[in-house]
Amino acid sequence: MHLDLNLLVALDALLEENSVAGAAERLNLSAPAVSRTLGRIRRATGDQILVRAGRSMIPTPYALEIRGEVHELVQRARGVLRPEHHLDLANLDRAFSVRGHEAITTAIAPALLATVRDEAPGVAIRLLAEASGDTDELRHGRVDLEIGSTEPDAPEVNHMTVGHDRLVAAARPGHPCAEDGLTAARLAAADHVIVSRRGRLRDPIDTSLDALGLRRRVVASVPTSTAALYLVAESELVVAVPEHMCRPLLARLGLRTRPLPFELPPVPIIMAWHQRHENDRPHIWLRDRVREALAFYEQGAGRA
């Protein structure tokens, strides 16, 4: 039996992109060439694999069943044909795009960039702001690594929790919420600003206050913690921010923080990447450096 591994590679791309054009872009081939390859795959499997649904294409039940196995086979084949070799960091020439919550990327950037500069001077890091909504940029390769607080939904995106933080109330010195023994009633009586990249005017704090029969007034939402803290520093507003990640700016602005008067789950710090990078040695090196930068920062926060 003649086995064409190129069909598996194309099938893997088609099942990840659910699009002939998307698979063609990933494979650096023309759309007609990938369309012809899809025809060969259909004849080989006896299944349509992808079918039209309006303007898009969706996988058949059989395609969904084999998607994970196909991807694993392709990765194993690549591992056999491309033996592991020493990672030459001194000569590595690559640009990585890292997107995340601005408080996290700002906090870890100094240690991360210092390590990258020392170990791999040919590597550049693009630190990108969080998008206002969910995107497919990891899947399309426009972002290499995401750092946030939400686990990804896409099955082809791998992730791991690399740390935790907690929310605290931040206010100007002299504000009632900056005093010791912050109560839920005092917190609810203050005017608030919320950090929300999507412009939401409610968050888990409102849920906790609702359970106590209290309600607060949210006068504004802003997309970043930095913007919120500068606003709080110039007003009588209060904001809830991650304590450790915002520590440098809190200190610089002279703001006071107090523990919230009710229990909220710790805020996870989650690192996510597309599964195509799972065994990519430069990408593994990047993930390790991000984890080290985060651990270094958390150690410093613990000593502060």
KAQUI-V708667 format. One record per residue. D_LAST is the distance of its C-alpha to the last C-alpha in Angstrom with 2 decimals. Layout:
BEGIN
d_last->[D_LAST & D_LAST]
END
This chain:
BEGIN
d_last->[66.48 & 64.94 & 61.18 & 59.45 & 55.70 & 55.38 & 56.33 & 53.35 & 50.99 & 52.52 & 52.44 & 48.73 & 48.07 & 50.43 & 48.82 & 45.32 & 46.46 & 49.29 & 50.95 & 53.45 & 52.08 & 48.47 & 49.56 & 51.63 & 48.71 & 46.57 & 49.47 & 50.54 & 53.97 & 56.20 & 56.33 & 60.04 & 59.31 & 56.69 & 59.09 & 61.77 & 59.39 & 58.58 & 62.34 & 62.61 & 59.79 & 61.61 & 64.85 & 63.19 & 61.43 & 63.98 & 61.20 & 60.27 & 56.54 & 55.61 & 57.66 & 57.76 & 56.20 & 56.82 & 55.19 & 52.87 & 53.45 & 52.36 & 52.57 & 55.32 & 54.66 & 55.60 & 53.17 & 50.32 & 51.41 & 51.34 & 48.38 & 45.87 & 48.46 & 49.46 & 45.92 & 45.43 & 48.78 & 47.97 & 44.64 & 46.41 & 49.21 & 46.85 & 45.19 & 48.65 & 49.83 & 46.63 & 45.59 & 42.00 & 41.49 & 38.89 & 36.29 & 36.73 & 33.40 & 34.58 & 37.41 & 35.88 & 36.72 & 35.23 & 33.33 & 31.05 & 30.34 & 27.06 & 26.91 & 24.19 & 22.19 & 20.98 & 17.36 & 17.29 & 19.34 & 17.47 & 14.10 & 15.76 & 18.42 & 17.12 & 16.69 & 19.81 & 21.97 & 21.15 & 22.24 & 25.27 & 26.30 & 26.27 & 27.96 & 30.24 & 30.95 & 33.67 & 31.44 & 30.38 & 27.92 & 28.80 & 25.89 & 27.82 & 27.07 & 27.82 & 31.46 & 32.60 & 34.33 & 34.92 & 36.40 & 38.13 & 36.42 & 35.10 & 38.65 & 40.21 & 37.96 & 36.58 & 33.00 & 31.89 & 28.66 & 27.19 & 23.68 & 23.51 & 23.48 & 27.23 & 29.38 & 32.27 & 35.75 & 37.77 & 38.97 & 38.89 & 35.13 & 33.01 & 29.44 & 26.64 & 23.48 & 20.57 & 17.62 & 16.80 & 14.77 & 15.50 & 16.92 & 15.82 & 17.93 & 16.95 & 19.14 & 19.77 & 19.19 & 22.36 & 23.09 & 24.22 & 21.75 & 18.82 & 20.02 & 19.05 & 21.24 & 21.76 & 25.09 & 26.82 & 29.55 & 27.31 & 25.58 & 29.07 & 30.39 & 28.05 & 28.92 & 26.84 & 26.28 & 25.89 & 24.51 & 27.46 & 28.88 & 32.21 & 32.33 & 32.20 & 32.11 & 31.13 & 28.36 & 27.40 & 26.25 & 29.90 & 31.11 & 29.05 & 30.28 & 33.82 & 33.76 & 33.12 & 35.90 & 33.66 & 33.54 & 31.31 & 32.36 & 30.91 & 32.01 & 30.77 & 29.21 & 27.66 & 27.13 & 23.51 & 20.14 & 20.02 & 23.37 & 22.50 & 19.44 & 21.58 & 24.31 & 22.27 & 21.13 & 24.88 & 26.25 & 26.19 & 25.33 & 22.70 & 21.29 & 19.63 & 17.22 & 15.08 & 11.62 & 9.63 & 12.34 & 12.56 & 9.03 & 10.18 & 13.43 & 12.38 & 10.62 & 13.67 & 16.08 & 14.74 & 15.08 & 14.25 & 13.70 & 15.40 & 16.25 & 19.69 & 22.50 & 23.90 & 23.13 & 22.78 & 22.65 & 19.46 & 19.69 & 20.78 & 20.11 & 23.58 & 24.98 & 28.74 & 31.52 & 35.30 & 37.05 & 38.97 & 35.87 & 35.23 & 36.81 & 36.40 & 34.80 & 33.12 & 31.69 & 30.47 & 28.77 & 27.09 & 25.90 & 24.47 & 22.60 & 21.12 & 20.00 & 18.46 & 16.62 & 15.28 & 14.31 & 12.63 & 10.57 & 9.79 & 8.82 & 6.28 & 5.11 & 5.56 & 3.82 & 0.00]
END
